[in-house]
C-alpha cells in the first residue's frame, strides 16, 4: 500500500507492506521502520502514517511543528455553530473540527496535524475570540 | 479568469469548493443557470430558479485578518453595479444582503476552510436578475431586477462587472 502525505512543504512517500507474519514494514522516504501488528492498535492508513512519522521524528531528532499539535485555537472571532468531532477522536491534517460563523461567513476550522482529542473547550452557539482554545489534544 | 458554465448545479459554492480542492486556480468562476440546493448561511435555502444569476468565485487565499472584509466588499460592489447600471437605489443590509425597496435582491455567502492559515475561500453570490415571478412564499420579502425595472437585464454583463471590480479591490489584500 502506498500513499503520499504532505506536511507543511515536505512531501513524504509512504509504503506499507507485510515484512513477516505479524510484522509490518513502513517505508518513509526510503527509510524503513518496523512495527508488530500489536503496536498498531488501529488498522487504518492514517495511524500507520502517524506512527511511522513519530518514529522518524524521534530517531532523527526532527520536530515537525505543523504536525505535533497540542491544541487547536480559533483563528478568528465568531460563534461556533457546530462541532464536528468528539472526545477521543483521532485527528489528521485537514479534518474539520468545527464551524465558526463570523460576519455571516461560514468558516470550517480544520486540524493542521495529527492528534487525539482530550478535551473540547467550547460548545455550540458559544462566542469565541481569535486565539481562544477550542480543542486540547493528548 | 476562467468561467465554468453549468445548466443545473446543486450549489455553485459546493461545485467551486470541489474544484478548488482538486486544484482549480483562484478566480475560477462557477456559474449555474439554476441551483437545486442553493443555500445561504446555516444552510438555509436560497431559492434559485432559472433566470437568476448564481455564481461562485474561488478566491485567492487572503490573510485570516482580511477575511472579514471580503463579504462586505462584495456586497458593496454588487450594490454599486446595480446602482450604476440601472439607476436603482440598492440598500446593503450588512454584511451580506442587498435589498431594493425593502425586499431582498441578492445574497452573498463566503465559505472558508481555515487551519493556521486560509486553506480555501469560496464566495457565492445569488442575484435575482431576470426572475419574472418569485415563488409565492417569497413575494413579500424578495424581488428581482426584472420586477423592479420591468425589463430584462444582461446577466453576463453584470457577472463580468462584478468579477472585474472584485478582482480590482482584492488585489490589495490577497496574495
Interface residues (C-beta under 8 A of the other chain):
Chain A: X66 X75 X76 X81 X93 X94 X96 X101 X102 X103 X104 X105 X106 X107 X108 X109 X110 X111 X112
Chain B: X41 X42 X64 X65 X67 X68 X70 X71 X72 X95 X96 X109 X110 X111 X112 X113 X114 X115 X116 X119
